[in-house]
Each structure stands twice: as structure tokens, then as C-alpha cells.
Amino acid sequence: MNQITVKLQVPVEHDGRTYNELVFREPTVADMITAEKFEKETLESNAVLLAAMADVSLPVIKRLKVYDYNACDTLTVPLFLPPDKRPGEGEDPNVEAVTEKP
């Protein structure tokens, strides 16, 4: 899993293009530096990072409905982890594995 596709509940239009889904790649240090130019932990810096990871312009992310933005934010979390620490295909990245002791 080197990328994650998020299907949007409400498509976004920008510059004559309609986005029904966004494909996010792993973030790079350059992406983080670009986002860091905004105050840390702000919504805008996170939006800048998501735009970079999806290779779209910032207005595309800004036009997302809040629930689509939240889905993008949540579902891309595994891309920040090393590949061997990411959930497997089909696993919910938001649910930690629970094992019972015998």
C-alpha cells in the first residue's frame, strides 16, 4: 500500500475538472516542509499536506465537504507509517488489532 484512494461523497470541481476520488501517495519531507510554512497543527497546514500527497492544488482540498476532508485525513494516516507497520489490505486502519491472552 503505497497509495490510498478516497472516493468522495460529493465530487469537487476545479479548473474544469471534476474529482470523484483523490489518490494519496506517501508524504515526503518536501511535503512536510511545505506544510510547515503554515502554523503547526492548523487545518490549513494539514490541507496543504493533503493537497501535496494527492498532487492536486490546494483549492481542490478546500472545496471538499467536511466529511470528505475528514475521510481523507483519517484514511491517509497509514501512509505516514513504515510499510511493515501499515494495516494489511482490507483491514480498517482505524481499528487496532486486539489479541486475547489464553
The first five atom37 places (N, CA, C, CB, O) and aatype in JSON, in Angstrom:
{
  "aatype": [12, 2, 5, 9, 16, 19, 11, 10, 5, 19, 14, 19, 6, 8, 3, 7, 1, 16, 18, 2, 6, 10, 19, 13, 1, 6, 14, 16, 19, 0, 3, 12, 9, 16, 0, 6, 11, 13, 6, 11, 6, 16, 10, 6, 15, 2, 0, 19, 10, 10, 0, 0, 12, 0, 3, 19, 15, 10, 14, 19, 9, 11, 1, 10, 11, 19, 18, 3, 18, 2, 0, 4, 3, 16, 10, 16, 19, 14, 10, 13, 10, 14, 14, 3, 11, 1, 14, 7, 6, 7, 6, 3, 14, 2, 19, 6, 0, 19, 16, 6, 11, 14],
  "atom_mask": [
    [1, 1, 1, 1, 1],
    [1, 1, 1, 1, 1],
    [1, 1, 1, 1, 1],
    [1, 1, 1, 1, 1],
    [1, 1, 1, 1, 1],
    [1, 1, 1, 1, 1],
    [1, 1, 1, 1, 1],
    [1, 1, 1, 1, 1],
    [1, 1, 1, 1, 1],
    [1, 1, 1, 1, 1],
    [1, 1, 1, 1, 1],
    [1, 1, 1, 1, 1],
    [1, 1, 1, 1, 1],
    [1, 1, 1, 1, 1],
    [1, 1, 1, 1, 1],
    [1, 1, 1, 0, 1],
    [1, 1, 1, 1, 1],
    [1, 1, 1, 1, 1],
    [1, 1, 1, 1, 1],
    [1, 1, 1, 1, 1],
    [1, 1, 1, 1, 1],
    [1, 1, 1, 1, 1],
    [1, 1, 1, 1, 1],
    [1, 1, 1, 1, 1],
    [1, 1, 1, 1, 1],
    [1, 1, 1, 1, 1],
    [1, 1, 1, 1, 1],
    [1, 1, 1, 1, 1],
    [1, 1, 1, 1, 1],
    [1, 1, 1, 1, 1],
    [1, 1, 1, 1, 1],
    [1, 1, 1, 1, 1],
    [1, 1, 1, 1, 1],
    [1, 1, 1, 1, 1],
    [1, 1, 1, 1, 1],
    [1, 1, 1, 1, 1],
    [1, 1, 1, 1, 1],
    [1, 1, 1, 1, 1],
    [1, 1, 1, 1, 1],
    [1, 1, 1, 1, 1],
    [1, 1, 1, 1, 1],
    [1, 1, 1, 1, 1],
    [1, 1, 1, 1, 1],
    [1, 1, 1, 1, 1],
    [1, 1, 1, 1, 1],
    [1, 1, 1, 1, 1],
    [1, 1, 1, 1, 1],
    [1, 1, 1, 1, 1],
    [1, 1, 1, 1, 1],
    [1, 1, 1, 1, 1],
    [1, 1, 1, 1, 1],
    [1, 1, 1, 1, 1],
    [1, 1, 1, 1, 1],
    [1, 1, 1, 1, 1],
    [1, 1, 1, 1, 1],
    [1, 1, 1, 1, 1],
    [1, 1, 1, 1, 1],
    [1, 1, 1, 1, 1],
    [1, 1, 1, 1, 1],
    [1, 1, 1, 1, 1],
    [1, 1, 1, 1, 1],
    [1, 1, 1, 1, 1],
    [1, 1, 1, 1, 1],
    [1, 1, 1, 1, 1],
    [1, 1, 1, 1, 1],
    [1, 1, 1, 1, 1],
    [1, 1, 1, 1, 1],
    [1, 1, 1, 1, 1],
    [1, 1, 1, 1, 1],
    [1, 1, 1, 1, 1],
    [1, 1, 1, 1, 1],
    [1, 1, 1, 1, 1],
    [1, 1, 1, 1, 1],
    [1, 1, 1, 1, 1],
    [1, 1, 1, 1, 1],
    [1, 1, 1, 1, 1],
    [1, 1, 1, 1, 1],
    [1, 1, 1, 1, 1],
    [1, 1, 1, 1, 1],
    [1, 1, 1, 1, 1],
    [1, 1, 1, 1, 1],
    [1, 1, 1, 1, 1],
    [1, 1, 1, 1, 1],
    [1, 1, 1, 1, 1],
    [1, 1, 1, 1, 1],
    [1, 1, 1, 1, 1],
    [1, 1, 1, 1, 1],
    [1, 1, 1, 0, 1],
    [1, 1, 1, 1, 1],
    [1, 1, 1, 0, 1],
    [1, 1, 1, 1, 1],
    [1, 1, 1, 1, 1],
    [1, 1, 1, 1, 1],
    [1, 1, 1, 1, 1],
    [1, 1, 1, 1, 1],
    [1, 1, 1, 1, 1],
    [1, 1, 1, 1, 1],
    [1, 1, 1, 1, 1],
    [1, 1, 1, 1, 1],
    [1, 1, 1, 1, 1],
    [1, 1, 1, 1, 1],
    [1, 1, 1, 1, 1]
  ],
  "atom_positions": [
    [[0.85, -1.17, 0.0], [0.0, 0.0, 0.0], [0.9, 1.24, 0.0], [-0.97, 0.0, 1.22], [1.31, 1.71, 1.06]],
    [[1.19, 1.75, -1.18], [1.98, 2.98, -1.3], [1.09, 4.17, -1.61], [3.04, 2.83, -2.37], [1.55, 5.31, -1.64]],
    [[-0.18, 3.88, -1.84], [-1.14, 4.95, -2.07], [-2.51, 4.51, -1.59], [-1.18, 5.35, -3.57], [-2.79, 3.32, -1.46]],
    [[-3.34, 5.5, -1.33], [-4.69, 5.24, -0.85], [-5.65, 6.08, -1.69], [-4.83, 5.57, 0.68], [-5.43, 7.28, -1.89]],
    [[-6.71, 5.45, -2.17], [-7.73, 6.14, -2.93], [-8.93, 6.39, -2.03], [-8.14, 5.33, -4.19], [-9.44, 5.47, -1.39]],
    [[-9.37, 7.64, -1.98], [-10.54, 8.01, -1.19], [-11.63, 8.47, -2.16], [-10.2, 9.14, -0.14], [-11.47, 9.47, -2.86]],
    [[-12.73, 7.73, -2.18], [-13.88, 8.12, -3.0], [-14.64, 9.22, -2.27], [-14.81, 6.9, -3.31], [-14.97, 9.08, -1.1]],
    [[-14.9, 10.3, -2.97], [-15.58, 11.44, -2.36], [-17.09, 11.25, -2.39], [-15.2, 12.74, -3.09], [-17.65, 10.77, -3.37]],
    [[-17.74, 11.61, -1.3], [-19.2, 11.55, -1.24], [-19.81, 12.61, -2.17], [-19.7, 11.75, 0.21], [-20.85, 12.39, -2.79]],
    [[-19.15, 13.75, -2.24], [-19.6, 14.85, -3.1], [-18.42, 15.25, -3.99], [-20.13, 16.08, -2.26], [-17.41, 15.73, -3.48]],
    [[-18.53, 15.06, -5.31], [-17.44, 15.44, -6.2], [-17.1, 16.92, -6.08], [-17.8, 15.1, -7.64], [-17.94, 17.75, -5.74]],
    [[-15.84, 17.23, -6.38], [-15.34, 18.6, -6.33], [-14.94, 19.01, -7.74], [-14.13, 18.74, -5.33], [-14.31, 18.24, -8.46]],
    [[-15.3, 20.22, -8.12], [-14.9, 20.75, -9.42], [-13.88, 21.86, -9.22], [-16.12, 21.27, -10.21], [-14.03, 22.72, -8.35]],
    [[-12.84, 21.83, -10.05], [-11.82, 22.88, -10.01], [-11.12, 22.93, -11.36], [-10.79, 22.64, -8.86], [-10.71, 21.9, -11.9]],
    [[-10.97, 24.12, -11.9], [-10.3, 24.34, -13.19], [-10.83, 23.42, -14.29], [-8.79, 24.13, -13.03], [-10.05, 22.86, -15.07]],
    [[-12.15, 23.25, -14.34], [-12.76, 22.46, -15.39], [-12.66, 20.96, -15.21], [0.0, 0.0, 0.0], [-13.04, 20.2, -16.1]],
    [[-12.15, 20.52, -14.09], [-12.02, 19.08, -13.83], [-12.9, 18.71, -12.65], [-10.54, 18.7, -13.54], [-13.03, 19.46, -11.69]],
    [[-13.51, 17.53, -12.73], [-14.33, 17.01, -11.63], [-13.55, 15.89, -10.94], [-15.71, 16.5, -12.14], [-13.08, 14.96, -11.59]],
    [[-13.44, 16.0, -9.63], [-12.75, 14.99, -8.82], [-13.8, 14.17, -8.09], [-11.76, 15.66, -7.81], [-14.51, 14.68, -7.22]],
    [[-13.91, 12.88, -8.44], [-14.81, 11.95, -7.76], [-14.07, 11.18, -6.68], [-15.43, 10.98, -8.76], [-14.68, 10.62, -5.76]],
    [[-12.76, 11.17, -6.79], [-11.9, 10.49, -5.82], [-10.55, 11.19, -5.81], [-11.75, 8.97, -6.15], [-10.18, 11.88, -6.76]],
    [[-9.83, 10.99, -4.74], [-8.47, 11.52, -4.64], [-7.54, 10.35, -4.33], [-8.36, 12.64, -3.55], [-7.86, 9.49, -3.5]],
    [[-6.4, 10.33, -4.99], [-5.41, 9.28, -4.76], [-4.23, 9.91, -4.03], [-4.95, 8.6, -6.1], [-3.58, 10.82, -4.55]],
    [[-3.98, 9.43, -2.83], [-2.92, 9.97, -1.99], [-1.71, 9.04, -2.02], [-3.41, 10.17, -0.54], [-1.85, 7.82, -1.91]],
    [[-0.54, 9.63, -2.16], [0.73, 8.89, -2.11], [1.37, 9.12, -0.75], [1.69, 9.34, -3.26], [0.9, 9.93, 0.05]],
    [[2.46, 8.4, -0.5], [3.2, 8.6, 0.74], [3.74, 10.03, 0.79], [4.35, 7.58, 0.87], [4.17, 10.56, -0.24]],
    [[3.72, 10.66, 1.95], [4.27, 12.01, 2.06], [5.8, 11.98, 2.01], [3.8, 12.69, 3.35], [6.43, 10.99, 2.4]],
    [[6.37, 13.07, 1.54], [7.82, 13.23, 1.54], [8.2, 14.33, 2.52], [8.36, 13.55, 0.1], [7.34, 15.07, 3.01]],
    [[9.48, 14.44, 2.8], [9.95, 15.52, 3.66], [9.63, 16.87, 3.0], [11.48, 15.39, 3.93], [9.28, 17.82, 3.69]],
    [[9.75, 16.94, 1.69], [9.42, 18.19, 0.98], [7.97, 18.59, 1.22], [9.68, 18.04, -0.54], [7.66, 19.77, 1.4]],
    [[7.07, 17.6, 1.23], [5.66, 17.89, 1.52], [5.51, 18.46, 2.93], [4.8, 16.61, 1.38], [4.76, 19.42, 3.14]],
    [[6.22, 17.87, 3.87], [6.13, 18.31, 5.27], [6.68, 19.74, 5.42], [6.91, 17.34, 6.19], [6.12, 20.55, 6.15]],
    [[7.78, 20.03, 4.72], [8.37, 21.38, 4.79], [7.4, 22.41, 4.22], [9.71, 21.42, 4.02], [7.23, 23.49, 4.78]],
    [[6.77, 22.07, 3.11], [5.78, 22.98, 2.51], [4.65, 23.25, 3.48], [5.23, 22.4, 1.19], [4.24, 24.4, 3.67]],
    [[4.13, 22.2, 4.1], [3.02, 22.35, 5.05], [3.45, 23.1, 6.3], [2.45, 20.99, 5.43], [2.65, 23.83, 6.9]],
    [[4.71, 22.93, 6.7], [5.21, 23.54, 7.93], [5.28, 25.07, 7.82], [6.6, 22.99, 8.26], [5.36, 25.76, 8.84]],
    [[5.24, 25.59, 6.61], [5.28, 27.05, 6.44], [4.06, 27.72, 7.05], [5.38, 27.41, 4.96], [4.05, 28.92, 7.31]],
    [[3.02, 26.92, 7.27], [1.83, 27.41, 7.95], [1.99, 27.06, 9.42], [0.5, 26.79, 7.35], [2.81, 26.2, 9.77]],
    [[1.24, 27.71, 10.28], [1.37, 27.41, 11.7], [1.14, 25.93, 11.93], [0.38, 28.25, 12.53], [0.26, 25.32, 11.32]],
    [[1.92, 25.37, 12.81], [1.81, 23.94, 13.09], [0.43, 23.59, 13.61], [2.87, 23.5, 14.09], [-0.22, 24.37, 14.31]],
    [[0.0, 22.38, 13.24], [-1.26, 21.83, 13.75], [-2.48, 22.63, 13.33], [-1.2, 21.74, 15.24], [-3.51, 22.56, 14.0]],
    [[-2.39, 23.38, 12.26], [-3.56, 24.12, 11.82], [-4.25, 23.35, 10.71], [-3.18, 25.54, 11.34], [-3.64, 22.51, 10.04]],
    [[-5.49, 23.64, 10.52], [-6.26, 22.99, 9.46], [-5.64, 23.29, 8.1], [-7.73, 23.46, 9.5], [-5.58, 22.42, 7.24]],
    [[-5.19, 24.53, 7.91], [-4.62, 24.89, 6.61], [-3.32, 24.13, 6.33], [-4.37, 26.38, 6.55], [-3.11, 23.7, 5.2]],
    [[-2.46, 23.97, 7.32], [-1.21, 23.24, 7.07], [-1.52, 21.79, 6.73], [-0.28, 23.31, 8.3], [-0.84, 21.2, 5.89]],
    [[-2.52, 21.21, 7.36], [-2.9, 19.84, 7.05], [-3.51, 19.76, 5.65], [-3.9, 19.31, 8.1], [-3.26, 18.79, 4.92]],
    [[-4.3, 20.76, 5.27], [-4.88, 20.79, 3.93], [-3.77, 20.89, 2.87], [-5.87, 21.96, 3.79], [-3.86, 20.27, 1.81]],
    [[-2.75, 21.69, 3.16], [-1.6, 21.82, 2.24], [-0.91, 20.46, 2.08], [-0.59, 22.88, 2.77], [-0.55, 20.08, 0.97]],
    [[-0.74, 19.76, 3.17], [-0.09, 18.44, 3.12], [-0.94, 17.45, 2.32], [0.14, 17.9, 4.55], [-0.41, 16.72, 1.49]],
    [[-2.25, 17.43, 2.56], [-3.12, 16.52, 1.8], [-3.1, 16.86, 0.31], [-4.57, 16.6, 2.33], [-3.08, 15.95, -0.53]],
    [[-3.1, 18.14, -0.03], [-3.04, 18.54, -1.44], [-1.75, 18.04, -2.08], [-3.13, 20.08, -1.57], [-1.77, 17.54, -3.21]],
    [[-0.64, 18.17, -1.37], [0.64, 17.69, -1.9], [0.62, 16.18, -2.1], [1.79, 18.09, -0.96], [1.09, 15.67, -3.12]],
    [[0.08, 15.46, -1.11], [0.03, 14.0, -1.19], [-0.87, 13.51, -2.32], [-0.44, 13.42, 0.13], [-0.65, 12.42, -2.85]],
    [[-1.88, 14.29, -2.68], [-2.8, 13.91, -3.75], [-2.4, 14.53, -5.09], [-4.22, 14.32, -3.39], [-3.05, 14.3, -6.11]],
    [[-1.32, 15.31, -5.08], [-0.86, 16.01, -6.28], [-1.99, 16.82, -6.92], [-0.31, 15.0, -7.3], [-2.19, 16.79, -8.14]],
    [[-2.71, 17.56, -6.07], [-3.76, 18.48, -6.54], [-3.48, 19.85, -5.95], [-5.2, 17.97, -6.14], [-2.7, 19.98, -5.01]],
    [[-4.11, 20.87, -6.5], [-3.91, 22.2, -5.95], [-4.73, 22.36, -4.66], [-4.31, 23.29, -6.98], [-5.72, 21.67, -4.46]],
    [[-4.29, 23.27, -3.82], [-4.94, 23.49, -2.53], [-6.44, 23.79, -2.65], [-4.26, 24.62, -1.81], [-7.21, 23.33, -1.81]],
    [[-6.89, 24.55, -3.67], [-8.32, 24.81, -3.77], [-9.18, 23.54, -3.88], [-8.59, 25.68, -4.96], [-10.34, 23.54, -3.47]],
    [[-8.62, 22.46, -4.43], [-9.38, 21.2, -4.51], [-9.69, 20.71, -3.1], [-8.58, 20.12, -5.3], [-10.83, 20.34, -2.81]],
    [[-8.7, 20.72, -2.23], [-8.9, 20.27, -0.85], [-9.83, 21.23, -0.12], [-7.54, 20.16, -0.1], [-10.69, 20.79, 0.65]],
    [[-9.67, 22.51, -0.35], [-10.52, 23.49, 0.34], [-11.98, 23.38, -0.06], [-10.02, 24.9, 0.05], [-12.86, 23.82, 0.69]],
    [[-12.26, 22.82, -1.23], [-13.65, 22.68, -1.68], [-14.32, 21.39, -1.18], [-13.71, 22.71, -3.19], [-15.51, 21.2, -1.38]],
    [[-13.56, 20.52, -0.54], [-14.14, 19.28, -0.02], [-15.18, 19.58, 1.05], [-13.05, 18.37, 0.56], [-15.06, 20.55, 1.8]],
    [[-16.21, 18.75, 1.11], [-17.14, 18.81, 2.24], [-16.38, 18.32, 3.47], [-18.44, 17.95, 1.98], [-15.42, 17.55, 3.34]],
    [[-16.79, 18.76, 4.63], [-16.05, 18.41, 5.86], [-15.94, 16.9, 6.02], [-16.74, 19.02, 7.08], [-14.88, 16.4, 6.41]],
    [[-17.0, 16.16, 5.74], [-16.95, 14.7, 5.91], [-15.99, 14.06, 4.93], [-18.35, 14.1, 5.75], [-15.35, 13.06, 5.27]],
    [[-15.86, 14.6, 3.71], [-14.87, 14.07, 2.77], [-13.46, 14.43, 3.22], [-15.14, 14.61, 1.35], [-12.54, 13.62, 3.12]],
    [[-13.29, 15.65, 3.72], [-11.98, 16.06, 4.26], [-11.58, 15.14, 5.41], [-12.02, 17.55, 4.73], [-10.44, 14.67, 5.47]],
    [[-12.51, 14.88, 6.33], [-12.21, 14.02, 7.47], [-11.85, 12.61, 7.02], [-13.4, 13.96, 8.42], [-10.96, 11.98, 7.6]],
    [[-12.53, 12.11, 5.99], [-12.2, 10.78, 5.47], [-10.78, 10.77, 4.9], [-13.21, 10.36, 4.38], [-10.01, 9.84, 5.15]],
    [[-10.43, 11.8, 4.13], [-9.07, 11.89, 3.57], [-8.04, 11.95, 4.68], [-8.94, 13.13, 2.67], [-7.02, 11.27, 4.63]],
    [[-8.3, 12.76, 5.68], [-7.37, 12.93, 6.8], [-7.18, 11.61, 7.55], [-7.88, 14.02, 7.75], [-6.05, 11.23, 7.86]],
    [[-8.26, 10.93, 7.84], [-8.21, 9.69, 8.61], [-7.6, 8.54, 7.82], [-9.6, 9.31, 9.09], [-6.75, 7.81, 8.32]],
    [[-8.04, 8.38, 6.59], [-7.62, 7.22, 5.8], [-6.18, 7.29, 5.31], [-8.53, 7.06, 4.62], [-5.61, 6.28, 4.92]],
    [[-5.58, 8.49, 5.33], [-4.18, 8.61, 4.89], [-3.18, 8.37, 6.01], [-3.94, 9.97, 4.29], [-1.97, 8.32, 5.76]],
    [[-3.65, 8.23, 7.23], [-2.74, 8.03, 8.38], [-1.74, 6.89, 8.14], [-3.55, 7.75, 9.64], [-0.56, 7.06, 8.45]],
    [[-2.16, 5.73, 7.61], [-1.18, 4.65, 7.41], [-0.02, 5.02, 6.49], [-1.88, 3.45, 6.85], [1.04, 4.41, 6.59]],
    [[-0.2, 6.0, 5.6], [0.88, 6.39, 4.7], [2.04, 7.06, 5.43], [0.35, 7.33, 3.63], [3.12, 7.22, 4.86]],
    [[1.82, 7.46, 6.68], [2.88, 8.06, 7.49], [3.69, 7.0, 8.24], [2.28, 9.05, 8.48], [4.71, 7.32, 8.85]],
    [[3.25, 5.76, 8.18], [3.92, 4.67, 8.88], [4.86, 3.93, 7.93], [2.9, 3.69, 9.48], [4.66, 3.96, 6.72]],
    [[5.89, 3.28, 8.47], [6.73, 2.44, 7.61], [5.86, 1.33, 7.0], [7.93, 1.83, 8.41], [4.9, 0.88, 7.64]],
    [[6.17, 0.89, 5.79], [5.34, -0.12, 5.13], [5.06, -1.36, 5.97], [5.99, -0.53, 3.86], [3.96, -1.91, 5.91]],
    [[6.04, -1.82, 6.74], [5.82, -3.03, 7.53], [4.94, -2.81, 8.76], [7.15, -3.6, 7.98], [4.56, -3.77, 9.43]],
    [[4.6, -1.57, 9.06], [3.74, -1.25, 10.2], [2.33, -0.87, 9.77], [4.36, -0.11, 11.01], [1.48, -0.58, 10.62]],
    [[2.07, -0.88, 8.48], [0.76, -0.48, 7.97], [-0.22, -1.65, 8.04], [0.87, 0.03, 6.52], [0.19, -2.81, 7.97]],
    [[-1.52, -1.33, 8.18], [-2.51, -2.41, 8.16], [-2.49, -3.09, 6.8], [-3.93, -1.86, 8.47], [-2.15, -2.48, 5.79]],
    [[-2.86, -4.36, 6.77], [-2.92, -5.09, 5.52], [-4.09, -4.66, 4.67], [0.0, 0.0, 0.0], [-4.97, -3.92, 5.13]],
    [[-4.11, -5.1, 3.43], [-5.21, -4.77, 2.53], [-6.53, -5.23, 3.14], [-5.01, -5.41, 1.14], [-6.63, -6.36, 3.63]],
    [[-7.51, -4.37, 3.11], [-8.83, -4.72, 3.62], [-9.0, -4.52, 5.1], [0.0, 0.0, 0.0], [-10.12, -4.61, 5.61]],
    [[-7.92, -4.25, 5.82], [-8.03, -4.0, 7.25], [-8.39, -2.55, 7.48], [-6.71, -4.35, 7.98], [-8.0, -1.67, 6.71]],
    [[-9.13, -2.3, 8.53], [-9.52, -0.94, 8.89], [-8.35, -0.27, 9.59], [-10.81, -0.93, 9.78], [-7.95, -0.74, 10.66]],
    [[-7.79, 0.82, 9.04], [-6.65, 1.47, 9.68], [-7.0, 2.14, 10.99], [-6.06, 2.49, 8.75], [-6.12, 2.55, 11.75]],
    [[-8.3, 2.26, 11.28], [-8.73, 2.94, 12.5], [-8.98, 1.99, 13.65], [-9.97, 3.73, 12.23], [-9.3, 2.42, 14.75]],
    [[-8.83, 0.69, 13.41], [-9.1, -0.3, 14.44], [-7.81, -1.03, 14.76], [-10.21, -1.3, 14.0], [-7.2, -1.66, 13.89]],
    [[-7.4, -0.95, 16.0], [-6.19, -1.66, 16.41], [-6.52, -3.13, 16.62], [-5.6, -1.04, 17.7], [-7.61, -3.47, 17.07]],
    [[-5.58, -3.97, 16.29], [-5.78, -5.4, 16.5], [-5.81, -5.69, 18.0], [-4.67, -6.24, 15.8], [-5.01, -5.15, 18.76]],
    [[-6.73, -6.53, 18.39], [-6.84, -6.91, 19.8], [-6.64, -8.41, 19.88], [-8.23, -6.49, 20.4], [-7.32, -9.18, 19.21]],
    [[-5.7, -8.81, 20.69], [-5.48, -10.23, 20.87], [-5.78, -10.6, 22.31], [-4.03, -10.63, 20.5], [-5.45, -9.86, 23.24]],
    [[-6.41, -11.74, 22.47], [-6.75, -12.2, 23.81], [-5.65, -13.1, 24.32], [-8.1, -12.94, 23.83], [-5.07, -13.89, 23.57]],
    [[-5.36, -12.98, 25.59], [-4.38, -13.88, 26.19], [-5.1, -15.16, 26.59], [-3.68, -13.21, 27.43], [-6.23, -15.11, 27.07]],
    [[-4.45, -16.3, 26.38], [-5.1, -17.58, 26.72], [-5.32, -17.75, 28.2], [-4.28, -18.73, 26.22], [-5.86, -18.77, 28.64]]
  ]
}
